[in-house]
């Protein structure tokens, strides 16, 4: 460090910037230590002073150490596109040199507003917040918290997704979901003309064709054979009912196994899934078809309303009670492989 005079010292440099620490000989409430540097503009240059972080009665060595830290923070802000001459509202404008974190913050604020107006589900907003957390953690591990958005390329996108997939045990579906969400974030920046292209466009989507976690797609002729087999074999009555609930009402398998006797009103032929049992946390009401009402009514007749139609282990109530052991809460105590599992309806 080089002394400018007996009270001023250079504590940092970056490009054409020099950061000076001024320590007054006599310190009081009107005469405090401060860091300063000069910002160029069209009409010359202006001195920028920073008082925050410098204690008035600290020793000279403590002030120099604090001054170096403040200078380093200012450098990082300048690298991310910060202009000390602009007002707060102008600071929030995004540019190519803006930090990725700042861009994510803007994007989330926009999506939160869209959600408040009903243009987006809360779950979608929550996924966006997860993405911000994951990106921030990844940047922190890399030491890139102030990295400019313009420097983010397709290789960074791939490394981020692969890193998260490995760390969080993502399957192909989750990988593709977050790849799409990351692409949505960059599309937002393209729309604001902060970026010219979306780097995620050049990354590869994982192929799900042979992914065992996906449902098998049947041809129409195969579906007819399956439907006929289910309807004609009493051993598959449970699976037949579950398949119809999926096919006719698009009820998820995970929601089907939460179905309780009290959720079915046979007097009005209505099946109601309360918000606590649905994936999107919305109530769902279905008018039961005759070919579902009768098969459901017989095995559930006389059972406690809190009992599960397919059992806690996806076993149906129509199975003879002598084959299983019941707990006091109406759940099976034995783990058994069900039709839903063996036929691929449950993972």
N, C-alpha and C positions, 0 to 999 in steps of 0.2 A: 504494500500500500504506500502511495506517495502523498505527502502532505502538500496541499495547495497553499495554505497559510497555517498559522498556529491553531486555527479553529476549524478548518475544513480538510477532509481526507477523501480520496477516491476509494470506494469500497467495492466497485464492480464495473464491468464493461461488457457490452454486447453490440456488435456491429458498430454503428456510429454513435451509440448511446454511452455516456459515462454517468455513473451514479456517485454523487457526492454526499458525504455525511457532514453536516454542520453541527458543531458542539459549542455553544456559547460559553464564554469564560464565566459569566455570572448567570445562573439559571433561576428563573422565576416563572410565574404564570404568564408573563408577557414575553418571555424570552426562553423558548424551549428548543431542544435539539430536533433536527428534522433531516430527512433524506431529500435530495432534489436531483432533477435531471432536466434536460432540455428536449422539447418536442418541436420538430420542424413543421411549419405550415406555410401557406401561400404568401403570407406577409412577413415571413421571417421565422423566428422561433420563440417559444414561450417556456418559461421555467415552471416545472411541476414540482410542488412540495408535498411530502408525505410525513405527517407527524405521528400517525397511529403506529403503535408497536415500539416506540422509543420512550422509555421512562425518563422523566426529567432529572431525577436524582441518582440514576444509575452511574456506575463507574465508566470511565472512558473505554476500557476493554469490553465491558458488557454492551455499551452502545455500538461499538464497532462490530461486534459479533451480531447484534440484532440488525444493524444496518446492512450487513452482507446478506442476511437472510431475507430482508425486505427487498433488496435489489434482485435477488434470485427469483423471488415471487413475481416481481414486476416484469422481469425478462420472460418468464413463462407466459404471462398474460399478453405481452407484446407479440410473442410467437404465435399465439392463438388468434391474433387479429384485433386485439384490444387497442383502442385509440384513447389516450388520456384526455384529449380535448373535447370529446363528445359527451353529451349528456347521457343520463341513464337510459332513457328510452331508445336513444340512438345506439347505445352499447348493445342492446338486445337484438339489433338487426344482424342477421346471419350473413356471413361471407365465406369465401373459399378458405380463408385462414382461421375461421372459427373452430374452436375445439369440438371434437366429436361429442363430448359430454354436453356442451351447450346446445348443439343441434338436437340431441336426444331430448333435452329438457323442453325445447320449443315444440318438438313433435308430440310429446306427451301432453303438453298444455293444449294443443290443438285437438288431439283425440279425446281428451277429457271433456272439452267443450262440446264436441260432436256427440259424445255419450250422454251428456246432460240434456241435449236436445232430442234424444231418442234415436239418433242416427247410428248408434253402435251399442252392442250389448256390453254389459259390465264385464263379462268374461273376456271379451276382446281387449278391453282396456287393461284388465289385469295381466293378460299375456304381454301387452306392450310394456307394462311396468317390469315384468320379469325380464324381458329383453334388455331393457335399460340396465337392470341389475347385472345381468350376465356380461354385457358389453363393458360395463364399468369395472367389474372384477377382472376381466381379461386384460383391459388396458392397464389396470394397476399392476398386474403381474408382469406386464411387458415394460412398465415404466413409461407409458404413452398417454398419461392422463390429459396432457395439453396438446396432443397431436392434432394438427389441422385436418379438417374433414376432406380437403382436396387430395390428401396423400393416401386416403384409404382406397385400396384397389381390390381386384377380384381374388388375389392370393391372400390378402388379409381376411376377406370374407370367408374363404374356404378354411383358413387356419382357425378362425374364430369358431366356426360351426363344428369343425372336427374336434377342437379342444373341448367345447361344451358337450358334444356327443360322448366323448371319452370320459369326461369328468362326471357327467350326470346320467350316464348309462342310457342315452337316447336310443330309441329304435329308429328305423328308417322314416316312419310316419312323423315322429317328433322332429327329426332332422329337417324334413321337408317343410314342416309347419313353421319352424323358426327361420328357415331360409326364406320362405314367403314373407314372413313378418319383417325380416331385415330388408327385404326388397321393397316392402311398403314404406319403410322409413326413408330409404334413399329416393324412392319415387316422390316423396314429399319434398325433399331437397331439390330434386329436378324441377318440380312444379314451381318452387320459389326462385328458380334460376340460380341457385347457389352452386349446383353442379350441372354439367352438360350431359353426363351419362350416369346410369345406375350400374355400379360394379357388380352387383349381385346377378345381373342379367347374364353375365359371362361365366357364372358358376354352374355346376351340373346338379340337376335334381336327381335324387336317388331312385333307382328303378324298383318299383314295388311288385312287379309281375310275379316273382317267386317268393315274395315275403310271406312267411307263414302266419304273421300276425294279421293279415288281411283276410276278408271273407272270400270264399271261392265264388266266382261268377259262373252260374249255371246257364246252359242253353235252355230254350223254351221246352224242348222235348224232354230234357233231363228233369226240369221242374215238374212236368206232368207226371213223370214216373215216381218222383219223390212224393208228390202230393197223394198219388194213388196208394203208394205203400204206407204212408202215414195214416190215411183214412181207413185202410182195410186191416190193419194190425193193431189190436188192442194194447199190445205191449208198448206201442209208441204213441199212446194217447196224449201223454204229457208233452212230448216233443211236438205233436201235431198242434196242440193248443198254443204252445210257445211260438211255433213257426207262424201261425196265423196272426198272433199279436204283433209279431215283427212285420209281417207282410202287409196286413191290412191297415195297421195303425202306426207303423213305424216306431213302435215302442222298443227302446234299447234293451238288449238282454240283461244288462246290469240293473235296469229298472224293473224288468219282469220278475227277477228274484226278490225284489223288495215288495212285491204285491202281497197284500194281506186280505183276509176274508172281509174285513170291514170296508175295504176299498170298492167292493162290488155291491151295487144296489139292484137286486134282481126284480124288485117291484117296478122299477122304471127302466130296467135293462141298461144301467149306466156303470161304467168303470171309471173311477176317479183316482188319478195319481196326484197326491199333494206335492207341493213345492219341495218338501224335504226328501222326496224320492226321485225327483227328476234331475237330469244332468244340468239343464239350464235354469233350474230353481224356479220354474213357473208351474202353476197348476195345470193339469191336463185332464180333460173330460172326454170320454169316448162313449158313443152309443153302441152297445154290444149287438153284434149280429146273432141271429138265431143259432147258427152253427158254432157259436162260441158261448152263448148264454147257457144253453142246456148242458154242454160238457163241463162247464165250470160250476154250475149249480149243484150237480150231483155229488162231486167229491168234497165240496165245501159245506154242504148242508149239516147244521148241527155243531159246527166247530166254533171255538172261541174267535171273536173278531180280530184279536191280536195275532192269531196264528198266520203263518205264511202259506200262501196257496201252493207255492213250489218248495216250501221249506227253507230253512236257513242255509242248507247245503244244496240248494236247488233240487231237492227231492220233493215229489208231489204228495199232497195229502191223500191222494187216492191209494197210495201204497198201504197195505195192511199194517196196522199199528204194531202188530207183534214182531215186525221185521226191524223196527227201529226203537231207539230209546229217546224219550222226550225230556227236555229240561222244563223247569217251572215257567220259563218265559216263552214256551212254545217253540223252541228251537231244537233241532236234532243235536244230540251229543256225539254221534258217530259221523266220521267223515266218509262219504261214499262218492264214487264217481257217478255222475248223472248223465242222462241223455243230452242235456245241454252242453256238457263238456265233451263227451265222446263224439258228438256230431258237429263240433266246431262252433257252436253258438257262443260259448264262453271261452275266454283265454286262460 
